[in-house]
């Protein structure tokens, strides 16, 4: 039987989602906890990979197990067993072929920029104290929606087979003194959101003209785009699935 698990995590102490040698990952910690509580070797497949220091307000993964179990009881035990920076929200059965990564219809990320010094946001936002032109940054968002090849924002030397992504929405807005970037797409490339935000900041500062974004995207050259912003301001906030994942 296959189950989906919905959870969130503070990424500060983890080297991203995916298990890797000589570094602590969210996947490793979650698999260890599930294996102990379910008394069976459990491997989980996540909906995507978040980099070191990136947070997830909503993440999904799936795993297989031969025998049914009380999901509410296991959820309670997991939250008692797991560290404080990982929280489980739901565990539910899905059809046998449902896939947390490949069945996802869309993913939404936000990036938070604190415009004033805030001790409570030090680890959870990028602090920028110089003025940013949010109107120009939103004009640049409109340009993003006209393209689907984002190689210029992809991490170099990546092993992906395609740089095509369909961006469904992208916009900037203020939440009090925090400037928030929201972007939704069917898929994202490694480092894509952080590179887009860095480029947008340079547009907001006036270092890059809004219209120059066309040339940057068409160049397919990472060196033409702006810098990558730090990880602590980035959050995976929403993943959508079709109803057909349910049994």
URQUI-V862272 format. One record per backbone hydrogen bond with DSSP energy under -1.0 kcal/mol. NH is the residue of the N-H (numbers start at 0). CO is the residue of the C=O. Records with the same first field share a line. If there is no record, write none. Layout:
BEGIN
NH=CO ; CO
END
This chain:
BEGIN
2=62
3=91
4=60
5=89
6=58
7=86
8=55
9=84
13=10
14=23
15=13
16=49
22=19
25=15
26=16
28=24
29=25
30=26
31=27
32=28
33=29
34=30
35=31
36=32
37=33
39=34
44=61
46=59
52=13
53=50
54=233
55=8
56=235
57=235
58=6
60=4
61=44
62=2
64=0
73=69
74=70
75=71
76=72
77=73
78=74
79=75
80=76
81=77
85=82
86=7
88=5
89=5
91=3
93=1
94=244
97=94
102=98
104=239
106=184
107=237
108=182
109=234
110=180
111=232
112=178
113=125
114=176
120=117
123=120
124=120
125=111
127=113
132=203
133=131
136=132
137=133
138=134
139=135
140=136
141=137
142=138
143=139
144=140
145=142
146=143
149=162
152=149
153=150
154=189
164=147
167=183
168=183
170=181
172=179
174=177
177=174
178=112
179=172
180=110
181=170
182=108
183=168
184=106
185=165
191=188
194=190
195=191
196=192
197=193
198=194
199=195
200=196
201=197
202=198
203=199
204=200
206=201
207=201
212=209
213=210
215=211
216=212
217=213
218=214
223=220
228=193
233=230
234=109
235=54
236=107
237=107
239=105
244=241
245=242
END
